[in-house]
Amino acid sequence: MTQVTAAQMKQIEQAANAGGLSYLQMMENAGQAAAQLALKRCPAAQTAAVFCGKGNNGGDGFVVARLLHQAGLQVQVILTDGPRPATPDALTNFQRASARGIVIRENNDEADAFIRSADLLVDAVCGTGFHGELRPGAAQAARQMKEAPGFVLALDIPSGVECDTGRVAEGAVLADCTVTFHAAKPCHTLAARQCGDIVVADIGIRL
């Protein structure tokens, strides 16, 4: 399995963007691949809780939420790190999801009740840039995903796992399946137990 580090993946994305495949389109492609995998792995799912952080991993999650909602699932987006995303492309997809009428809320008691009953739990909290320890909101989300009975799909890397070293922070997400984009990352071998089944998804990069 071909692997790239976080820095190498960033360079690949920069080159793809310069070549005409925009960051926004890569995000759309990643979300589409993840949503298709979720529907394939959980064909009977009726409800999905999508946990979104403030960065581009969260942006992927907003795309997944929109496409699962479009497929007929009852979807709620749970924000783990404030009321709005911090990156332009994530904000665009936050707005697109909101415009479709998807419930987007911060993590509260009402969200917790939905999470506990959801058939599918999508981890789009921390991406390849994660280092150190989980912030309180991310740690809460990881705990909820561990305690809930639904299927856990991590986007790119389970939150709380370091991309290049495979170090697993306390309370990291334990995924049933991880869909990673363009190429596998070192942690998918070094922290394979946290990742569950690993699927590498094509997001349109041709270099």
PyMOL commands that set and color helices and strands:
alter all, ss='L'
color gray80, all
select helices_A, chain A and resi 6-18+23-41+56-70+88-99+109-117+136-147+187-190+192-195
alter helices_A, ss='H'
color red, helices_A
select strands_A, chain A and resi 47-52+74-79+103-106+120-124+151-155+177-181+197-201
alter strands_A, ss='S'
color yellow, strands_A
deselect
rebuild
show_as cartoon
